[in-house]
Amino acid sequence: MSHLLNCMGEMLIDFLPIEEHEATVGFHMHAGGSPMNVAVGLARLEQPTAFTGKISTDFFGRYLRNHIEREGIDTRFLIDSLALSTLAFVASEDGEPAYSFYGEGAADTLLTLDELPKPFFTDTRILHVGSISLLRGSTPVAILSAIEQLKGQALISLDPNIRAGLVRDEDGYRAVLDQCFALADVVKMSQVDLEWFAPGRPLEEVATQILSRGPGLVVVTQGGNGALAVRMATRAAIHDAADLDVSKGVAYLHVPAFEVDVVDTVGAGDAFSAGLLAGLAEHDVTSRAPLAHLSPEDLEAVVRFAGATSALTCTRAGANPPTRAEVEQFLYAS
């Protein structure tokens, strides 16, 4: 495959509450995990997509594998494990969400670098990582080592998708994020992520600081306020640019959000990442050099495509990203 898009990290089961009289009486089971949601989004956008990770052979792992296969995602980098699957429960208690997370020693936390086959390194053109796979077990080291080896030959994408309630060692986690920022080519973060990472500081300032650590592009999603794309102000970045603020050698491009009737924001960030990476792949941005030379008009089109993918996801319940045809129809009508 000429430009295999590969997502690496956790896969888990989300149990969402079934409620009666404001009390949780049961749960619906859903396949989840941020990198896996991105992989599903990419596959539905008709990109050649693989998923890399360690997967349990228990009932839940078999459910996850079936889900991945049904979406047409390449499974040759899935590594079986006898360890249990990660399970996440969301219940309702006194009208407030109550979270229970069971992931200690789970299969997706036990990945090691030497388990990755050679084709992982030779076939991957875009690698997407992030979220809770950077928190636990041997998987964070495996991911860091993998992107170190792929750096320069594949486009490295990072979405920290920070889950503050699961962070036990904040200093250690920040150190891992720092390493990832230095290795990544594209960093996508939400405004909530930035507020956790650098509380009380202006969004543009934090995004610029992250850019200075190494990425070629930082995109910050702001919900209904659209998205901010930040990159160095090269000649390509500033030539004939509309809606572009250039200061101190950095170009800031704001792309407005689409107005939709929001049903649920679950999976919206993952859908944005899928749209962003699909858009970059379709502009042949599968390494750092073409990313730097992407015109402002093309960058705006890519971020707009990502925004449309995310907006459509918000019009339906759960992490259920749209197909390519749906995104194209939505953009045509907008």
Buried (B, 14 or more C-beta within 10 A) or exposed (E): EEBBBBBBBBBBBBBBBEEEEEEBEEBEEBBBBBBBBBBBBBBBBEBBBBBBBBBBBBEBBEBBBEBBEEBEBBEEBBBEBEBBBBBBBBBBEEEEEEEEBBBEEBBBBBBBBEBBEEEBBEBBBBBBBBBBBBBBBBBBBBBBBBBBBBBEBBBBBBBBBBBEEBBEEEEEBEEBBEBBBEBBBBBBBBBBBBBBBBEEEEBBEBBBBBBEBBBBBBBBBBBEEBBBBBBBBBEBBEEEBEEBEEEEEBBBBBBEBBEBEEEBEBBBBBBBBBBBBBBBBBBEBBBBEBBBEBBBEBBBBBBBBBBBBBBBBBBBEBBBBBBBEBBBBBBEEE
